Amino acid sequence: MKTHKVLGVIIIFLCFSCKEKQWTTSFDKEAVKRESEAPVMVTGKESSIAKVWIDPETGHRVEKLIDREGENKSFYFHNNPFLPTKDKKGWLMVFYGSTPNGTQLFTVDLKSKNIVQITNKSGEKSGEIVGVKTRKVYYRINDSIFSTHIDTHKTAFIFKFPTDKMGSIATLNADETMLGGVISSKEEQEIVKKYPEKKDFFDRIYDAKLKRTLITIDVKTGNLTELFSENAWLNHEQFSPTDPKLFMYCHEGPWHKVDRIWAINIETKMPKLIHKRTVNMEIAGHEFFSPEGKTIWFDLQIPRGETFYLAGKNLENGEEKRYALKRDEWSIHYNIAPDLKTFAGDGGNDGQVAHAKDGRWIYHFVPNGDHFESTKLVNMKNHNYKLEPNVHFSPDGKWIIFRANFEGNSQVYAVEIDKSKQ
């Protein structure tokens, strides 16, 4: 009799465990079945609802990576969202998802597709910062900065900006001891408040020449250090992935009016220009570090809207490498594979700087001499480019992850680089 009672308790416990597991798992049995069948479908709303499909224009397999209700957003192209699973046997990707309690941070297991919510604090969050070594995410809510452990979900307060400082954070250094960010002015915030659309505030902020200050915040002590101030729109802060002292930033504004890409050593506090424009209307931007920290890559056009390159500045010897692209291959953002051998791009519509007639694609690029050979992976004709796709390579280098609004709001997708054998 006692044995039967014990078995009953175990069965009940297992049932509840199964229900909890079902709540955190993205794909059910029907989804797995659909995944194995992978129908050929035009990339758009219907294929997104189907979750897995073959793009008929490219022959590549695409899947909806995040299967949860609400809006889901992958990180900006140069912010690393990946870290190993706790058992080191797979990979997690951190992303933002909408909830009744505001936007929260989640992880998705790239193998099992299990989704787990990391944060629970109310209030809109900013900051796409993952500490791979400490296994923490860092973010700002209003004037305060917090960290949350990815496995335990324990949240800690780090720092509160004084009432007279409008501060933000954007990056974490290589040894994960310092957050990097910027302090802006109340006048700048008023411009954004009055003109919330980028097309309306962009030139106004540039023309205002308001003071901005680059900062670091010690994650243990909360000590704030002001590195460098200028009456310029200092933006796009990125720490080197390997050198904890190297801090890249940009002079934001109309690209043809600025020498945009700069770096500063947080100890010497001396800024250094990475790429200087050489002709009228030359532009360089959307800069990012290579994973090994030796190169800064950027979109280069000489002049603007006419010739297109992905350029890389070698930080050790100062040499600059350029790969030419055709007009239709130009992309809003580029990224580099983990093995440093190939690149990805998210394309663009005809309203972008390249005015491409056939540029709405997710691309895979392979260097060939002084230019790229491109492969179209996903037809993005049913995507509104007001949401930028922001491509990332998966940690194994086999997939390219991007966001799109095929269903009308932001969702996260992955496309296999190798062509489907179906």
C-alpha positions as CSV (number, residue, x, y, z in Angstrom):
1,M,0.0,0.0,0.0
2,K,2.8,2.4,0.9
3,T,4.6,1.5,-2.3
4,H,1.4,2.5,-4.3
5,K,1.3,5.9,-2.5
6,V,4.9,6.6,-3.2
7,L,4.4,5.7,-6.9
8,G,1.4,8.0,-7.0
9,V,3.4,10.9,-5.6
10,I,6.2,10.3,-8.1
11,I,3.7,10.2,-11.0
12,I,2.0,13.4,-9.9
13,F,5.4,15.1,-9.6
14,L,6.5,13.9,-13.0
15,C,3.2,15.3,-14.5
16,F,3.8,18.7,-13.0
17,S,7.5,18.6,-14.2
18,C,6.3,17.7,-17.7
19,K,3.9,20.7,-17.7
20,E,6.7,23.0,-16.6
21,K,9.0,21.6,-19.3
22,Q,6.3,22.1,-21.9
23,W,6.0,25.8,-20.8
24,T,9.7,26.4,-21.5
25,T,10.1,24.4,-24.7
26,S,9.6,26.3,-28.0
27,F,8.7,23.4,-30.3
28,D,6.1,20.8,-29.7
29,K,5.8,17.4,-31.5
30,E,3.9,19.0,-34.4
31,A,6.6,21.6,-34.8
32,V,9.3,18.9,-34.9
33,K,7.3,17.2,-37.6
34,R,7.0,20.4,-39.6
35,E,10.8,20.9,-39.1
36,S,11.6,17.6,-40.6
37,E,9.3,18.2,-43.6
38,A,10.4,21.8,-44.2
39,P,7.9,22.8,-46.9
40,V,8.9,25.2,-49.7
41,M,7.2,28.5,-49.0
42,V,7.6,32.1,-50.0
43,T,9.3,33.8,-47.0
44,G,6.6,35.9,-45.3
45,K,3.8,35.8,-42.8
46,E,2.5,32.3,-43.7
47,S,6.0,30.7,-43.6
48,S,6.8,32.4,-40.3
49,I,3.6,30.9,-38.8
50,A,4.7,27.5,-40.2
51,K,8.0,28.0,-38.3
52,V,10.3,26.1,-40.7
53,W,10.5,26.3,-44.4
54,I,12.7,26.4,-47.5
55,D,12.9,29.7,-49.3
56,P,12.0,29.0,-52.9
57,E,14.2,31.9,-54.2
58,T,17.4,30.7,-52.5
59,G,16.9,27.0,-51.6
60,H,18.0,27.7,-48.0
61,R,16.3,26.4,-44.9
62,V,14.8,29.1,-42.6
63,E,13.3,28.7,-39.2
64,K,11.6,30.9,-36.6
65,L,14.1,30.6,-33.8
66,I,12.0,32.1,-31.0
67,D,8.6,30.6,-30.7
68,R,6.8,32.5,-27.9
69,E,3.9,35.0,-27.9
70,G,4.6,38.7,-28.1
71,E,7.4,40.6,-29.8
72,N,10.9,39.2,-29.7
73,K,14.1,41.0,-30.7
74,S,17.6,39.7,-31.2
75,F,20.5,42.0,-30.3
76,Y,22.0,44.8,-32.4
77,F,24.6,43.5,-34.9
78,H,27.8,44.2,-32.9
79,N,26.5,43.2,-29.4
80,N,27.3,39.6,-28.6
81,P,24.2,37.6,-27.5
82,F,25.9,34.2,-27.1
83,L,27.4,32.2,-24.3
84,P,27.8,28.5,-23.6
85,T,25.2,26.5,-21.8
86,K,25.9,25.8,-18.1
87,D,27.1,22.2,-19.0
88,K,29.3,23.6,-21.9
89,K,27.6,21.2,-24.3
90,G,25.6,23.8,-26.3
91,W,24.9,27.5,-26.7
92,L,22.4,30.0,-25.4
93,M,21.4,33.2,-27.1
94,V,20.1,36.1,-25.0
95,F,17.2,38.2,-26.5
96,Y,14.5,40.7,-25.5
97,G,10.9,39.7,-25.4
98,S,7.7,41.6,-24.6
99,T,5.7,40.5,-21.5
100,P,2.7,41.9,-19.5
101,N,5.4,43.3,-17.1
102,G,7.3,45.1,-19.8
103,T,10.2,44.0,-21.9
104,Q,12.4,41.3,-20.3
105,L,15.5,39.4,-21.1
106,F,15.4,35.7,-22.1
107,T,17.6,32.9,-23.2
108,V,17.0,30.4,-25.9
109,D,19.0,27.1,-26.2
110,L,20.0,27.0,-29.8
111,K,19.8,23.2,-29.8
112,S,16.7,22.3,-27.9
113,K,15.0,25.7,-28.5
114,N,14.1,25.8,-24.8
115,I,13.3,29.4,-23.7
116,V,13.9,30.7,-20.2
117,Q,13.0,34.2,-18.8
118,I,16.0,35.8,-17.0
119,T,14.7,39.1,-15.7
120,N,11.5,40.1,-14.0
121,K,12.0,43.7,-12.9
122,S,9.3,46.1,-14.2
123,G,10.4,49.1,-16.3
124,E,11.7,49.3,-19.8
125,K,15.3,48.1,-20.1
126,S,18.1,49.3,-22.3
127,G,21.5,47.6,-22.8
128,E,22.4,44.5,-24.8
129,I,25.3,43.4,-22.6
130,V,26.3,39.7,-21.9
131,G,29.1,38.8,-19.6
132,V,30.2,35.4,-20.9
133,K,32.7,34.8,-18.1
134,T,30.5,36.0,-15.2
135,R,27.3,34.6,-16.9
136,K,25.4,37.9,-16.3
137,V,23.4,40.3,-18.3
138,Y,23.7,44.1,-17.6
139,Y,21.0,46.7,-18.3
140,R,19.7,50.1,-17.3
141,I,16.2,50.9,-16.0
142,N,15.6,54.7,-15.9
143,D,18.7,56.0,-13.9
144,S,19.8,52.7,-12.4
145,I,22.1,49.9,-13.7
146,F,21.5,46.2,-12.7
147,S,23.0,42.8,-13.4
148,T,21.1,39.5,-13.5
149,H,22.8,36.1,-13.4
150,I,21.7,34.0,-16.4
151,D,21.5,30.7,-14.5
152,T,20.3,31.7,-11.0
153,H,18.4,34.8,-12.1
154,K,19.8,36.7,-9.0
155,T,19.7,40.4,-9.7
156,A,22.1,42.9,-8.2
157,F,22.1,46.7,-8.2
158,I,25.3,48.3,-9.6
159,F,24.9,52.0,-10.0
160,K,22.5,55.0,-10.0
161,F,23.2,58.0,-12.1
162,P,23.0,61.4,-10.3
163,T,20.0,63.5,-11.1
164,D,22.1,65.9,-13.1
165,K,23.6,63.3,-15.3
166,M,21.7,61.6,-18.2
167,G,23.6,58.4,-18.5
168,S,23.5,55.1,-20.4
169,I,25.6,51.9,-20.8
170,A,26.3,50.0,-24.0
171,T,29.3,47.7,-23.5
172,L,31.4,45.5,-21.2
173,N,35.2,45.2,-21.4
174,A,37.1,42.0,-22.1
175,D,37.8,41.1,-18.5
176,E,34.3,42.0,-17.5
177,T,35.3,44.5,-14.8
178,M,34.1,47.8,-16.5
179,L,30.9,48.9,-18.2
180,G,31.2,51.5,-20.9
181,G,28.7,54.2,-21.8
182,V,28.1,57.9,-22.2
183,I,26.6,60.8,-20.3
184,S,24.5,63.2,-22.5
185,S,22.7,66.5,-21.8
186,K,19.2,67.2,-20.8
187,E,19.0,69.4,-23.9
188,E,19.6,66.4,-26.1
189,Q,16.9,64.4,-24.3
190,E,14.5,67.3,-25.0
191,I,15.3,67.2,-28.7
192,V,14.5,63.4,-28.8
193,K,11.3,63.9,-26.8
194,K,10.1,66.7,-29.1
195,Y,11.2,64.8,-32.3
196,P,10.9,61.1,-31.6
197,E,11.5,59.9,-35.2
198,K,15.1,59.4,-36.1
199,K,14.7,61.3,-39.4
200,D,13.6,64.3,-37.3
201,F,16.1,64.3,-34.4
202,F,19.2,63.0,-36.2
203,D,20.4,66.2,-37.8
204,R,19.1,68.4,-35.0
205,I,21.3,66.6,-32.4
206,Y,24.3,66.7,-34.7
207,D,23.9,70.4,-35.4
208,A,23.4,71.3,-31.7
209,K,27.0,70.2,-30.8
210,L,26.0,69.4,-27.3
211,K,28.5,68.0,-24.8
212,R,28.8,64.2,-24.4
213,T,31.2,62.3,-22.1
214,L,32.5,58.8,-22.4
215,I,32.4,56.9,-19.1
216,T,33.2,53.6,-17.4
217,I,31.6,52.1,-14.4
218,D,33.3,49.5,-12.2
219,V,30.9,46.6,-11.9
220,K,32.1,45.7,-8.4
221,T,32.5,49.1,-6.8
222,G,30.1,51.2,-8.9
223,N,32.8,53.8,-9.3
224,L,32.1,56.1,-12.4
225,T,35.1,57.5,-14.3
226,E,34.7,60.2,-17.0
227,L,37.1,59.4,-19.8
228,F,36.7,62.0,-22.4
229,S,34.3,64.9,-23.2
230,E,33.6,66.7,-26.4
231,N,30.9,69.0,-27.8
232,A,30.0,66.2,-30.3
233,W,27.6,63.3,-30.5
234,L,29.8,60.5,-29.1
235,N,28.0,57.2,-29.7
236,H,28.2,53.5,-30.6
237,E,30.4,52.6,-27.7
238,Q,32.1,49.2,-28.0
239,F,34.9,47.7,-25.9
240,S,37.4,45.4,-27.6
241,P,36.5,41.7,-27.2
242,T,40.1,41.0,-26.2
243,D,41.8,44.2,-24.9
244,P,40.1,45.4,-21.7
245,K,41.6,48.9,-22.1
246,L,40.5,49.6,-25.7
247,F,37.2,51.4,-26.1
248,M,35.8,52.3,-29.5
249,Y,33.3,55.0,-30.1
250,C,32.0,57.1,-33.0
251,H,31.3,60.7,-33.8
252,E,27.6,60.3,-34.8
253,G,25.9,62.5,-37.3
254,P,25.6,62.7,-41.1
255,W,28.4,60.3,-42.1
256,H,29.8,62.6,-44.9
257,K,30.4,65.4,-42.4
258,V,32.3,63.4,-39.8
259,D,35.4,61.4,-39.3
260,R,33.4,58.9,-37.5
261,I,35.4,55.9,-36.1
262,W,37.6,56.5,-33.0
263,A,39.1,54.5,-30.1
264,I,40.4,55.5,-26.7
265,N,42.6,53.8,-24.2
266,I,40.8,54.0,-20.9
267,E,44.0,54.4,-18.9
268,T,45.8,57.0,-21.1
269,K,42.5,58.6,-22.1
270,M,44.0,59.6,-25.4
271,P,41.6,59.3,-28.4
272,K,42.8,58.0,-31.8
273,L,41.1,58.3,-35.2
274,I,40.7,54.9,-36.9
275,H,39.7,56.0,-40.4
276,K,40.1,59.4,-41.9
277,R,38.0,60.5,-44.9
278,T,40.1,61.4,-48.0
279,V,37.6,62.7,-50.5
280,N,34.4,64.8,-50.5
281,M,31.3,62.7,-49.6
282,E,33.3,59.7,-48.4
283,I,31.5,57.9,-45.6
284,A,32.5,55.2,-43.1
285,G,30.4,53.7,-40.4
286,H,28.6,50.8,-38.6
287,E,31.9,49.8,-37.3
288,F,32.5,46.5,-35.3
289,F,35.4,44.5,-33.9
290,S,36.5,41.2,-35.2
291,P,36.1,38.4,-32.6
292,E,39.9,38.2,-32.0
293,G,40.1,42.0,-31.5
294,K,42.7,42.6,-34.2
295,T,40.6,44.4,-36.8
296,I,37.8,47.0,-36.8
297,W,35.5,46.4,-39.8
298,F,33.2,49.1,-41.3
299,D,31.0,50.1,-44.2
300,L,33.0,52.3,-46.5
301,Q,31.7,54.2,-49.5
302,I,33.9,56.4,-51.7
303,P,31.9,58.5,-52.4
304,R,28.6,58.1,-50.6
305,G,26.1,55.9,-52.6
306,E,28.5,55.2,-55.5
307,T,31.2,52.6,-54.6
308,F,30.8,50.2,-51.8
309,Y,33.3,48.3,-49.6
310,L,33.5,46.4,-46.4
311,A,36.8,47.7,-45.0
312,G,38.9,46.4,-42.1
313,K,41.6,48.4,-40.2
314,N,44.3,46.2,-38.7
315,L,45.0,47.6,-35.2
316,E,48.5,46.1,-35.1
317,N,50.1,47.4,-38.3
318,G,47.5,50.1,-39.4
319,E,46.9,48.5,-42.8
320,E,43.4,48.7,-44.2
321,K,41.8,45.9,-46.3
322,R,38.8,46.5,-48.6
323,Y,36.4,44.1,-50.2
324,A,34.2,45.6,-52.9
325,L,30.5,44.9,-53.2
326,K,27.9,45.5,-55.9
327,R,25.2,48.1,-55.3
328,D,22.5,45.4,-54.6
329,E,24.9,43.6,-52.2
330,W,25.3,46.6,-49.9
331,S,23.9,46.0,-46.4
332,I,22.9,48.2,-43.5
333,H,25.0,46.0,-41.2
334,Y,27.7,43.4,-41.8
335,N,29.1,40.7,-39.5
336,I,32.0,38.2,-39.5
337,A,31.9,34.5,-39.0
338,P,33.5,32.9,-35.9
339,D,36.3,31.5,-38.0
340,L,37.0,35.0,-39.5
341,K,36.7,33.6,-43.1
342,T,33.3,34.8,-44.3
343,F,30.8,37.6,-43.7
344,A,27.1,38.3,-43.6
345,G,25.0,41.2,-44.6
346,D,21.3,42.2,-44.0
347,G,20.7,44.0,-47.3
348,G,18.5,47.1,-47.7
349,N,15.6,48.6,-49.5
350,D,15.7,51.2,-52.3
351,G,15.3,54.0,-49.8
352,Q,18.6,53.3,-48.2
353,V,21.9,55.0,-49.1
354,A,22.7,52.5,-51.9
355,H,19.3,52.9,-53.5
356,A,19.5,49.2,-54.5
357,K,16.8,47.9,-56.9
358,D,17.2,44.3,-55.7
359,G,18.8,44.6,-52.3
360,R,16.3,43.0,-49.9
361,W,18.2,39.8,-49.0
362,I,20.1,38.2,-46.2
363,Y,23.5,37.6,-47.7
364,H,26.5,35.4,-47.1
365,F,29.8,36.8,-48.4
366,V,33.0,35.0,-49.2
367,P,36.1,37.0,-50.0
368,N,37.7,36.5,-53.4
369,G,40.7,38.7,-54.0
370,D,39.6,42.3,-53.6
371,H,35.8,41.7,-53.6
372,F,33.1,39.5,-52.2
373,E,31.3,36.6,-53.9
374,S,27.7,36.7,-52.5
375,T,25.1,34.1,-51.9
376,K,21.4,35.1,-51.3
377,L,20.0,33.2,-48.3
378,V,16.6,34.8,-47.6
379,N,14.3,36.8,-49.7
380,M,13.3,39.8,-47.5
381,K,10.7,41.4,-49.9
382,N,8.0,40.8,-47.3
383,H,10.0,42.5,-44.5
384,N,9.7,46.2,-43.7
385,Y,13.3,47.6,-43.4
386,K,12.2,50.2,-40.8
387,L,13.2,47.2,-38.5
388,E,16.8,46.5,-39.3
389,P,17.6,42.8,-39.5
390,N,21.0,43.0,-37.7
391,V,22.7,39.7,-38.7
392,H,24.6,37.5,-36.4
393,F,26.5,34.2,-37.2
394,S,25.6,31.4,-34.8
395,P,28.5,30.3,-32.6
396,D,29.1,27.2,-34.8
397,G,29.2,29.3,-37.9
398,K,26.5,27.3,-39.7
399,W,23.5,29.7,-39.4
400,I,22.9,33.4,-39.7
401,I,20.4,34.8,-37.2
402,F,18.4,37.9,-37.9
403,R,15.2,39.7,-36.9
404,A,12.3,40.5,-39.2
405,N,8.6,41.6,-39.2
406,F,7.1,39.1,-41.5
407,E,4.1,38.8,-39.1
408,G,3.9,42.5,-38.5
409,N,6.0,42.7,-35.4
410,S,9.6,41.8,-34.6
411,Q,10.5,38.1,-34.4
412,V,13.8,36.2,-34.6
413,Y,14.8,33.8,-37.4
414,A,17.8,31.7,-38.5
415,V,18.8,30.6,-42.0
416,E,21.2,27.7,-42.7
417,I,24.2,28.8,-44.7
418,D,24.5,25.4,-46.5
419,K,21.8,24.9,-49.1
420,S,19.1,22.5,-48.1
421,K,19.4,19.0,-49.6
422,Q,15.6,18.4,-49.7
